Amino acid sequence: MASSASLRPGTPIRVGLVGYGFAGQTFHAPVLSAAPGLVLAAVASSQPQKVQADWPGVLVEPDAAALLARPDIDLVVVATPNAQHHPIAKAALEAGKHVVVDKPFTLDAAQARELAALAQQCNRVLSVYQNRRFDADYRTLRDVLASGQLGRPVYFESHFDRFRPEVRERWREQAVPGAGLWVDLGAHLLDQAVQLFGTPDTLQLDTAVLRDGAQVEDHFHALLRYEAGPHAPLRVVLHATTLAAHAAPRYILHGTRGSYVKHGVDPQEDALRAGGRPGGDDWGVDPVLGELKVVAIENWVREGTVPNRRGNYVDYYAAVRDAILGVGPNPVPPEEAVALMELLDLGARSARDGRALAP
């Protein structure tokens, strides 16, 4: 049985990936394999030919149970449909494995709290794959905020606007537990907002089913109000839709002394979708620069662009490696994952009730 005590810096951490659908194939296998010290040792999948075409020589197990029974697996990555996150992560922790779960963490906060308690009891690293914390534009936005040049932030918008008018035959777009745009993209936008500004005082969510033939919400608009604390008063808007042929800016930030606007999205997802693997001089380089306008006293204005920091999803898995080896913090610890699930649940209740709710 693997344990954090039995692994030392320099010791390869053997990873078992559960699920080789879109998330496993695109966001996990190539990213974790690019992190020094992590080795993709086995994949649980019903499509062994698909796995072996991408990763020759990697062992393929028929199901999660067979993979979890392997004593040579140290870390299990759960990249299954959302409804399976909780039972598989629970079984992995009980089998003595460290665990990474794709977002959203679980179906609800109660499941999240159960897994967090179990990880503590088992003394295992449990983390959630919030890869968007490692986007180039988000890293740049954090720098702009920290610089203080915009003054106190008063209004922030964060968008994932896409144009996907056709409803696809996949579980994410079917009326099954864990489907819908709020838990899918909302898990990213809400996590980023909380990382930037903390927990809001109230959250109000509106969701809609806009596409012909859609079964679950494919549009949401959330308003977060901050009435106390260092950023108050502040309004934050989180927005995602599948029917935006002309996308809004990715970020809009207004402060008491100026504004920052960023168009376009981090390039890593598109590169991974196209079959690319992390590495090389241009990986994570976002060529679309954000626009900055600072207005100082007597209406003096400074305008210009902001160089983007480099994005790198591999940094997430490198941090997980260090946490397992005991030489660094968990990049997304269970308490943060639980708090986010509580806010996602709150948003769902707000949409049902049609009103703002406090955490």
N, C-alpha and C positions, 0 to 999 in steps of 0.2 A: 504494500500500500504506500502510495506517495504521500509525503508530508512536507510542509515547509521546513521542518527540522532536518529532513534527509537531503534537501537540495541546497547546494552551495553555489556561489558565483562561479561561473565557468562550467557548471553542470547543465547540459541541454535539458530543457523542459519539453517533455513529449506531450503533444496536444492531440486530443480526439475531437473531431468536429461532428456534431449531430445535425444532419440535414444538409443537403446539397442542392437546394432550390436556389432562387435568386439571391437571397442573403448569403447563404453559405458559399456559393460559387463566386459571387461578385465582391462582397464586402469582407469576408472573413478569411477564406483560404489564401488568397494572394497577399493580403495585408499581414496576417500573422506570420506567414512564411518569410516575409521580408524583414522580420524583427530578429536580430541576432540573438541566439540562445533559445529560440523556439523552433521546434521541429514538428511539422504536420505528420503525425505517425499513423493515424487511422481516421476514417470517415464512416459514419453510419448513414447508409443511403440505400434506397431500393433501385438505384440506377448506377451500378458499379462501372458500366462502360463509360458513362459520362465523367465519373470521377477519375478513372484511370487514363482517359484521354487527356485530361488536364494535368494530372499528377501521377505519372507512371511510377509504379513501385509502391505507392501508398496503399496500405491495407484497407479494404472495404469490408465493413461488417454489415450484416443485413438489417440491424435495428439498434436502437439505443441501448437496450439491455445487454446485448453482446459486447458493445463498446465499453460500457461501464464496468463490465466484469473483467476487463483486461487490467492486470496489475501493473503494466508498463505505461499506463496513461496517467500523467500528472495533472493536466488541465483539460477540462471539458468545455467546449464552446457550444452553446445551444442556439442554433440558427434554424429553428423549426417554425411552423405556424404558431401564432401567439398563444393559442389555447394550450399548447404543449409546453410552454416555457416553465411553468410552475412544477408540473410533475416530473419533468426530466431534470431540472435543476435540483429539485429535492432529492431525487434518487442519486444524482451525481455527488451531492454533498454527503449523503449517507454512505456512499461507496468510498469516501475519503478523498475525493477529487476537489481541486480548486475549480472554480466555475466562472465563466463569462457568459452572460445572457444577452442576446440581441434585444434592442428596444422594440416595443415597450417591455419593461421588466416582466410584468405579469398581467393578468386580466383585471386585477383590482388591488387596492392597497392592503387588504387583509392577507392576500397571498404573498405580497411583497414583505410584509412584516414577518410572516412565518418563515420565509427563506432567510431573511436577515438574522433572525434569532437562531436558526439552525446553523448558519455559517459561523456564528460566534460560538455556538456550542461545540461544533466540530473543529474549530480553530482552522478554518480554511478561508482563503481569499475568495470573495464573491464580488463580482463587478458587472456593470451594465455597459454595453457598447454604445456610448454616446460619442460617436466618431465626429459629429459636427462641432464638437469643442476644438477640433483640430483642423477645421477649415481655414484656408488662407484669409478669407474676408472676415471671419469672426475674430481671428487672432489680431487682425489689423484694427478692427473696431474696438477691441479691448484696449489697444495701445492709444487710440484716439481719445477714448474716455479717460484713461489714466493720465494722459498729458494735461488735462484740465483746460486746454485751449478753447474749448467750446463753453466754458463756464459750467454752471449746474445743468444737467440734463433735465428737460421738461417734457419732451415728447419723443417716443421711439416707435417706429414701425419695422416689423420683420416679416418678410413675405417668402413663401414658396408658391409661386404662380407658374402653373404648367398648362399646356394645351394637349389634353389627352381625351378627345371627345368620344372615343369608342370605349365602351365598357368591355373589359377583358374577362376571359374565363379563368379566373384565379381566385384563391380564397380571400385575398385582401379586399376584393370587390363583391363578395357574397355576404348574405345575411347570416354570418356565423360569429361566434364569440371572438372578440379581438380584432374584428375588421373595421374598416372606416378610416377616414382621413385624420380625425382628431387624434387617435392613439398612434397613427402612423407618422404623420409629419408634425402634428402637435407635440409629440414627445420630444422632437428636436427643438422646435421654436420655444416651447415653454422652458425646457432645460436651459437654453441659452439665456433667456430673459432672467431666470432665477439666478444664474451664475453672474449676470451683469448687475442686477439690481436687488436681489433678494426676494423673499416671499411677498407677494402683493397683499394689500389689505382686503381687496375684493377681486373677484374674477367673474366676468360675465361672458358667456359663450353663446353664439348663434351658429347653428349648423343647418345645412340644406342638402337636398338631393336634387341636383340640377340637370344632370345628363339624362337623356332619354334612355330608359331601361336600367338605370342605376338602382341597386338594391340597398346601398348604404350611403351615408353622407359623403359627398365628394367636394364639399365646400365648408369652410368654417371661418369665423371672424370672432376673435376673442379680445376683450378689453380688460386690461389689468390696471387697477387703480392703486396708487401709492399715496397715502394721505399722511403717513408718519415716517420718521427715519431720515437718513442722510440725503435721500434723493427726492423727498417730498417737497411740494406736490409734483407728481409725475404721472403721465399716462403712457401706457404701452399697448400697442395694437399688434396682435399676431394674426396673420391671415394666410390661408392656403386655399387654392382652387385648382380644379382640373380643366377649367374652361377660360383660360386667359391666353389668347393668341398673342397679345402684346402685354408682356409681364411688367408689373410695377417694379420699382427699384427693390433690390434685395433688402437694403437697409435705408431707413431715413431717421436721422438723429438730429433733433433741434435742441440747442442749449441756450442759456441766457446770453452767450456771446457769439454764437455762430451755429452753423449746420454742417452735417456730413451726410453725403448721399452716395450709395454704392449700388451700381447696376451689375447684373450678371451673377453667376454662382461659381462657387469653388469648382475647379476642373477635375477633381479627383474621381467623382462619381462617373462622369462621362468616360474618363480614361479607363476605369475599371470595367464599365459596361462594354467597352470596345475590346476587352481582353487584355488590356495593359496590366503590367505589374509594377509595383512601386520601385523606384530607383531611377537614377539618371539625373542629370543636371536640371531638367525642366519639370521634374515631378512636383506637383503641388504649387506650381508657379501660376498665379492668376494675373493675366495680362491686362485685365480691365481695372483701372485705377479708380479709387473713390475720389469724389470731389468735395473739397473743403472750402467753406467760406467763413471767415472770422471777422466780426464787426466789433471794433473797440470804441473807445471814447471818441467823441466828436465825429462819429460816423466814418472813421478810418476803416477801410476794408482791405482784407488780404484774402485773395482767392488762389487756389491751386489744387494740385492732386496729391494724393497720399500714396507712397509706395506700399505695395502689399507685402506683408510677411508671407513666408512660405508655409503652405499647409502640408500636413503629413499624418495620415491616419496610422501609420506605423508607430508613431510616438505613443499612441494609446497602448498597443500591445507591448511595447518596450517597457512602459510603466507597469503593466500587469506583471510582466516578468520580474521586474525589480521588487514589486510587492510580494510576490511568491518567495523570492530569495531573501526577503527581509531587509532590503537595502533602499527601499523607497516607498512612498505612500501609494495606496490604491487610487488610480485616477478617477474612478467613480465609485466611492464606497457605498455600502448598502444603505446607510442612513440618508444619503442624497437620493438614491433610487427610490426609497420608500416615500420620501417627501414629495418627489415628482409624481409618483402614482397617486398620492393623496390629492394633488392638484388636478391631475387628469380626471380622477373620479369627481372632484368638485365641479370641473367644467361640464362633465356629462350631466350632473344634476342641475347645473345652471341652465343648460340647453333645454332640459325637460321642463323646468319650472318657469323659464322665460324671465329670469331676474338675476341680478348680481348676488353672489354669495361670498361670505367670508370664510377663510380656512378655519 
